[in-house]
């Protein structure tokens, strides 16, 4: 993946225009580890399937077959995994897709987007803290609507310049108060001193601030997210993110996302849908 373009205003304020999606962690299956369990039932040949599947698909298929001890010669072999998962979706047995977890690092997304994202309670989150991070790390995100309009774009750049100026002014004032002995800003350690300045100065930051976040969820959770947020009814910024997540997951696990259709709307944005919703 190429590095995203970081834009700057004439005042040097940095901002991004597109969400960036890094697939950071994915499953790592050890089929050989199953042999001690399988050989007692005469199924040790199960691990010698000649067709290799992506690890997430393999883990879901193997643990799904465990439910029926379907490890013998009449089992569904990996070459027919697509048919296996079509049947799983037809039967709404989506629980087996909870075994494969994927972690993404997401950035180039606004604070307003992440406020929507964290409403999906089936994920685990770790987000950059404005309380601990220096104002030197500030970046912003330009909404797609602003990018298409010269007046909106100019006002966006003016606004984020003003936000940075306001943040720095407040931080400088707080540091002066701290040095002068303000009790409310005092602390025993340098980290706490800096945190007290950041936690107050952050109050002037807008929802346009870039808000990097790590998100971990299983295939079932990510499918639900895509169905909800890559929909034409979803807000456009989070829709763009959901479509990018879909592209990454479909590349990593094509069989598990083979039932999705991609469509381009009249405004040029894309949406994703499936007939197997909420499986």
C-alpha positions in Angstrom: 0.0 0.0 0.0 1.4 3.4 -0.9 1.6 6.1 1.7 -1.4 8.4 1.8 -1.0 12.0 0.7 -0.7 14.4 3.5 -1.8 17.9 2.5 -0.8 21.1 4.2 -2.3 24.6 4.4 -0.2 27.7 3.7 0.2 27.9 7.5 1.6 24.4 7.6 -1.5 22.6 9.1 -1.6 19.0 8.0 -4.7 17.2 6.9 -5.8 14.1 4.9 -8.6 13.5 2.4 -9.0 9.7 2.4 -9.3 7.0 5.0 -6.3 4.7 5.3 -6.9 1.0 6.3 -4.0 -1.2 7.5 -4.7 -4.9 8.1 -2.4 -5.3 11.0 -3.2 -8.7 12.5 -4.9 -11.8 11.0 -5.2 -15.5 12.0 -2.3 -17.9 11.9 -3.6 -21.5 11.8 -1.5 -24.5 12.8 -3.4 -27.5 11.3 -0.6 -29.9 12.4 -1.5 -29.2 16.0 -4.8 -31.0 15.5 -3.2 -34.4 14.8 -3.1 -35.7 18.5 -6.9 -35.0 18.7 -7.8 -36.4 15.3 -5.6 -39.6 15.3 -7.5 -41.2 18.2 -10.6 -41.2 15.9 -8.7 -42.2 12.7 -9.1 -38.8 11.1 -5.4 -37.7 11.1 -5.5 -37.5 7.3 -7.8 -34.4 7.6 -4.8 -32.1 7.9 -3.4 -33.3 4.6 -6.0 -31.6 2.4 -4.2 -30.7 -0.8 -6.0 -27.4 -1.2 -4.7 -24.6 1.1 -7.2 -22.1 2.4 -6.6 -18.6 3.9 -6.1 -19.1 7.6 -9.4 -17.4 8.6 -11.4 -19.5 6.2 -9.6 -22.7 7.4 -10.2 -22.0 11.0 -13.9 -21.3 10.5 -14.3 -24.4 8.3 -12.4 -26.7 10.6 -14.3 -25.6 13.8 -17.6 -25.8 11.9 -16.8 -29.4 10.9 -15.9 -30.1 14.5 -19.6 -29.7 15.3 -20.4 -32.8 13.3 -17.1 -34.6 13.5 -17.0 -34.2 9.8 -13.3 -35.1 9.4 -13.6 -38.3 7.4 -13.3 -39.0 3.6 -16.9 -38.0 3.0 -16.3 -34.5 4.5 -16.5 -31.3 2.5 -12.9 -30.9 1.2 -11.2 -27.6 0.9 -11.7 -27.5 -2.8 -15.4 -27.1 -2.1 -15.1 -24.6 0.7 -17.1 -22.1 -1.3 -20.1 -24.5 -1.3 -19.6 -25.2 2.4 -19.8 -21.5 3.3 -22.7 -20.9 0.9 -24.6 -23.6 2.9 -23.5 -22.0 6.2 -25.0 -18.7 5.0 -28.1 -20.3 3.7 -28.6 -21.9 7.1 -27.7 -18.7 9.0 -25.0 -20.5 11.0 -22.8 -17.4 11.2 -21.5 -18.2 14.6 -18.6 -20.2 13.2 -17.2 -17.1 11.5 -16.6 -15.7 15.0 -13.4 -17.8 15.3 -11.4 -15.6 12.9 -10.2 -12.3 14.2 -8.7 -9.4 12.3 -7.2 -6.2 13.6 -7.0 -2.9 11.6 -5.2 0.3 12.2 -7.5 3.0 10.8 -6.5 6.7 10.3 -7.3 9.6 8.0 -10.7 9.4 9.8 -12.3 12.2 11.8 -13.3 12.2 15.5 -16.9 12.4 14.4 -16.5 9.1 12.4 -14.9 7.3 15.4 -17.8 8.4 17.6 -20.0 6.4 15.2 -17.6 3.5 14.9 -17.3 2.9 18.6 -21.1 2.3 18.8 -20.3 -1.1 17.3 -19.9 -2.9 20.6 -18.7 -6.2 19.1 -15.2 -4.7 18.5 -12.2 -4.0 20.7 -10.7 -0.5 20.4 -7.5 1.3 21.2 -7.5 4.9 20.1 -5.0 7.7 20.1 -5.5 9.9 23.2 -5.7 13.6 22.8 -4.9 13.7 26.5 -1.4 12.2 26.1 -0.4 13.2 22.6 1.4 16.5 21.9 -0.3 19.1 19.8 2.6 18.7 17.3 0.9 15.5 16.2 -2.3 17.2 15.2 -3.7 16.4 11.8 -7.2 16.9 10.4 -9.6 15.2 7.9 -11.3 17.0 5.1 -14.8 15.7 4.4 -15.5 14.7 0.8 -18.2 17.4 0.4 -15.6 20.1 1.1 -13.1 18.7 -1.4 -15.6 19.2 -4.2 -16.4 22.9 -3.5 -13.8 25.7 -3.6 -15.5 27.8 -1.0 -16.0 24.9 1.5 -12.4 23.8 0.9 -11.0 27.2 1.6 -13.1 27.6 4.7 -12.0 24.2 5.9 -8.3 25.1 5.6 -9.0 28.5 7.4 -10.9 26.7 10.1 -8.2 24.1 10.9 -5.5 26.8 10.8 -7.5 28.7 13.4 -8.0 25.6 15.4 -4.3 24.9 15.6 -3.6 28.5 16.5 -6.3 28.4 19.3 -4.9 25.1 20.6 -1.3 26.4 20.8 -2.5 29.6 22.4 -4.4 27.8 25.1 -1.5 25.3 25.6 1.0 28.2 26.0 -1.2 30.0 28.5 -1.7 26.8 30.5 2.1 26.2 30.6 2.6 29.7 31.9 0.0 29.1 34.6 1.7 25.9 35.4 5.1 27.5 35.8 3.6 30.3 37.9 2.4 27.7 40.4 -1.2 27.0 39.6 -2.4 24.3 41.9 -5.0 22.9 39.5 -2.2 22.4 36.9 0.5 21.1 39.3 1.8 17.6 39.3 4.8 15.6 40.6 5.9 14.1 37.3 6.6 15.6 33.9 4.2 13.2 32.2 1.4 14.4 34.5 2.3 18.1 33.9 2.1 17.6 30.1 -1.1 15.6 30.4 -2.8 18.4 32.4 -2.0 20.9 29.6 -3.1 18.5 26.8 -6.4 17.5 28.5 -7.5 21.1 28.8 -6.1 22.4 25.5 -7.9 19.5 23.6 -11.3 21.1 24.4 -10.9 23.5 21.4 -10.3 20.7 18.9 -13.1 20.0 16.4 -14.6 16.8 15.2 -12.5 17.2 12.1 -9.4 16.1 14.0 -7.7 12.9 12.7 -8.4 10.2 15.2 -6.3 7.0 14.6 -7.8 3.9 16.1 -7.0 0.2 16.3 -10.0 -2.1 15.9 -10.2 -5.9 16.5 -13.2 -8.0 15.5 -14.1 -11.4 14.2 -15.4 -12.1 10.7 -19.1 -12.0 11.8 -18.6 -8.6 13.4 -16.8 -7.2 10.4 -19.6 -8.5 8.1 -22.2 -6.7 10.3 -20.1 -3.5 10.2 -19.8 -3.6 6.4 -23.5 -4.3 6.0 -24.4 -1.4 8.2 -21.8 1.2 7.2 -21.1 0.4 3.5 -24.8 0.8 2.8 -26.2 3.7 0.7 -28.1 4.8 3.9 -24.8 5.3 5.8 -23.1 8.6 6.3 -20.6 9.2 3.4 -17.4 9.4 5.4 -17.9 6.2 7.4 -19.2 4.5 4.2 -15.9 5.2 2.4 -14.1 3.6 5.4 -16.4 0.5 5.4 -15.8 0.0 1.7 -12.0 0.1 2.2 -12.3 -2.4 5.0 -14.3 -4.6 2.8 -11.7 -4.5 0.0 -9.0 -5.6 2.5 -11.0 -8.4 4.0 -12.2 -9.7 0.6 -8.6 -9.9 -0.5 -7.5 -11.7 2.6 -10.6 -14.0 2.8 -12.3 -14.2 -0.6 -14.5 -17.1 0.2 -15.8 -15.6 3.4 -16.8 -12.4 1.5 -17.8 -13.9 -1.8 -21.5 -13.2 -1.3 -21.0 -9.4 -1.3 -21.8 -7.2 -4.3 -20.2 -3.8 -4.9 -22.1 -1.0 -6.6 -21.2 2.5 -7.6 -23.9 5.2 -6.9 -24.7 8.2 -9.0 -22.5 10.5 -6.9 -19.5 8.2 -7.5 -19.4 6.7 -4.1 -19.5 2.9 -3.6 -21.7 0.6 -1.5 -21.6 -3.0 -0.6 -24.5 -5.4 0.0 -25.4 -9.1 0.5 -28.5 -11.1 0.5 -27.2 -12.9 3.6 -27.6 -10.1 6.1 -27.0 -10.6 9.8 -25.7 -14.2 9.3 
